[in-house]
Amino acid sequence: MTSPQRSCVTRAAAAVTALLSVGVHDMPAAEPYQARHECQGVVIRIAGGRHEAASIGSYDIRAYDGDEMVFLAGLVMPRDGEIVHSWVTADPGGDGVWIWVWTACVGTGRFGTVDVFRLVRQTLVPCEIPEPPRALMAGYRGHDEFEVGNGVLYRQFPLYRDGDANAEPTDGTRCLEFDTRAGAWHLSNRKIASHEATQSAAPEQEDVP
């Protein structure tokens, strides 16, 4: 007969083995991302899918009238990485709002992308943002930082020389900007502070209660 002590040890060992067999990136996120934005008389709620892995899953965008009594539009989108931040800005043309969702791959490179959407009245439409020209991405290995303002998406990243370690880029940084009105990427002289370093500052978004 197995003693209670030995049985407990066996079960504990089995639990540890099972835990170690699960990839760290497949573990569920502690809390799914949630944010609430107000702009142009509408409320935008963005939420990561519950009980999903941190590395891959989904998120949803829901638009309501200002009192959140009337549902206007919504989308469920695939997510390759974790949501880092989101913004909602007024359309520079004065018709509707833009929604920006920044995701970063879970891994050493932290390669970032921004999904962009436009809400006009009760229609929510994904917008295609082209990749920057290859010449502007020379020396790129990830670690993106993004910022949004006045209809412009800013993207900053460190520059690597041949032989640089992933954690030690030695060629400075580069910032690019994409203007939704012009529809093209250009070099920018803007400097973006690290998102992690600014977390203690007043947030641009309100957590969903």
Secondary structure, 3 states (H helix, E strand, C coil): CCCHHHHHHHHHHHHHHHHHCCCHHHCECCCCCEEEEEECCEEEEEEECCCCECCEEEEEEEEEECCCCCEEEEEEEEEECEEEEEEEEECCCCCCEEEEEEEECCCCCCCEEEEEEEEECCEEEEECCCCCCHHHHCCCCCCCEEEEECCEEEEEEECCCCCCCCCCCCCCEEEEEEECCCCEEEEECCCCCCCHHHCCCCCCCECCC
